[in-house]
């Protein structure tokens, strides 16, 4: 039986504008199903003290589910150094690609699972992560072979 673990933490001070939260049995486990952070304004911050965390947006891949090839669209509002990671359902990283320093704009990443690996990936659920200097976005896809 699955059950949710709920942990409420209050009065967390963030001095640098970034909260790092780690969940996992393994380091870099991508199997986080959900988290809710509710910021409460104290009135002490003004807009110039807030880091712009919407530096890029990652869309859901299409087609999804897919067989071998899929496209992932992403866009940046400002230039950033990006990386692409692929994880299996065990939280094991199975692929890493440095996308390099990318200028603002819209981009497509074509994921070809038939050409990336010596042996084909098995059908199943996988997670992909695009990471920038101050943000990371995780999406899930289904591979059907």
C-alpha positions in Angstrom: 0.0 0.0 0.0 1.3 3.4 -0.9 1.0 6.2 1.5 2.2 9.8 1.5 4.7 11.2 3.8 3.9 14.7 4.9 6.4 16.9 6.6 5.6 20.4 7.5 8.5 22.8 8.1 7.8 26.4 9.1 9.9 29.6 9.5 12.7 28.7 7.1 15.0 31.6 6.4 16.4 31.9 2.9 19.3 34.4 2.6 20.4 33.7 -1.0 17.0 33.4 -2.7 17.4 29.7 -3.3 16.0 26.7 -1.3 17.8 23.4 -1.9 15.6 20.5 -1.0 16.8 16.9 -1.2 14.6 13.8 -1.1 15.8 10.4 -1.9 17.2 7.1 -0.9 19.9 7.7 -3.5 21.7 10.9 -4.4 20.1 12.7 -7.4 17.0 10.5 -7.3 14.5 12.0 -9.7 11.4 10.3 -8.2 9.8 13.2 -6.4 6.1 13.1 -7.0 5.2 16.4 -5.5 6.1 19.2 -3.2 4.3 22.3 -2.1 6.1 25.4 -1.0 3.9 28.3 0.1 5.9 31.5 0.4 4.6 33.9 3.0 5.6 37.5 2.5 7.0 39.3 5.5 7.1 42.6 3.6 10.9 42.7 4.2 11.9 42.0 0.6 11.4 44.2 -2.5 11.5 43.1 -6.1 15.2 43.8 -6.6 16.1 41.3 -3.9 14.3 38.4 -5.6 16.1 36.1 -8.0 14.3 35.5 -11.3 13.7 31.8 -11.1 11.8 31.7 -14.4 15.0 31.8 -16.4 13.8 28.8 -18.6 10.8 26.7 -19.3 10.8 23.0 -20.2 7.7 21.6 -22.0 6.4 18.1 -22.0 8.0 15.9 -24.7 6.0 14.9 -27.7 5.0 12.4 -28.7 4.5 10.8 -25.3 4.4 7.8 -25.1 6.9 7.3 -27.8 8.9 4.6 -29.5 12.6 5.6 -30.0 12.4 9.3 -30.8 10.8 12.2 -29.1 11.2 16.0 -29.0 11.6 18.2 -26.0 11.0 22.0 -26.4 12.5 24.4 -24.0 13.0 28.2 -23.9 15.2 30.6 -22.0 14.5 34.2 -21.1 18.2 34.8 -20.5 21.4 33.0 -21.4 22.4 30.1 -19.1 24.6 27.0 -18.9 22.3 24.0 -19.3 22.5 20.2 -19.0 20.1 17.4 -19.8 19.8 14.3 -17.7 17.8 11.1 -18.1 16.8 8.8 -15.2 15.2 5.5 -14.9 12.5 4.7 -12.3 15.1 3.5 -9.8 16.5 7.0 -9.8 19.7 6.0 -11.6 21.1 8.5 -14.0 21.5 6.7 -17.4 22.4 9.7 -19.6 24.0 13.1 -19.2 24.5 15.7 -21.9 26.0 19.2 -21.4 23.9 21.5 -23.5 26.5 24.3 -22.9 26.0 28.0 -22.6 22.8 28.7 -24.4 21.5 32.1 -25.5 17.9 33.2 -24.8 15.4 31.8 -27.2 13.4 28.7 -28.0 15.1 25.3 -28.6 14.3 21.7 -29.4 16.2 18.7 -28.0 15.6 15.5 -30.0 16.0 12.4 -27.8 16.8 9.4 -29.9 16.9 6.4 -27.5 17.7 4.0 -30.3 21.0 5.7 -31.1 22.1 6.8 -27.6 22.8 3.4 -26.0 24.6 0.2 -26.9 21.5 -1.8 -26.0 18.0 -0.3 -26.4 16.2 1.0 -23.4 13.4 -1.1 -22.1 9.8 0.1 -22.2 8.9 2.0 -19.1 8.7 5.3 -17.3 11.7 7.7 -17.4 12.4 11.1 -16.1 14.3 13.9 -17.9 15.8 16.9 -16.2 17.1 20.1 -17.7 19.2 22.1 -15.2 20.4 25.7 -15.4 22.4 27.7 -12.9 19.5 28.5 -10.6 16.7 26.2 -11.7 15.9 22.6 -12.7 12.8 21.2 -14.3 11.7 17.5 -14.3 9.3 15.9 -16.7 8.2 12.3 -17.0 7.8 10.3 -20.2 6.8 6.8 -21.3 8.9 4.8 -23.7 7.2 2.0 -25.6 9.5 -0.4 -27.5 
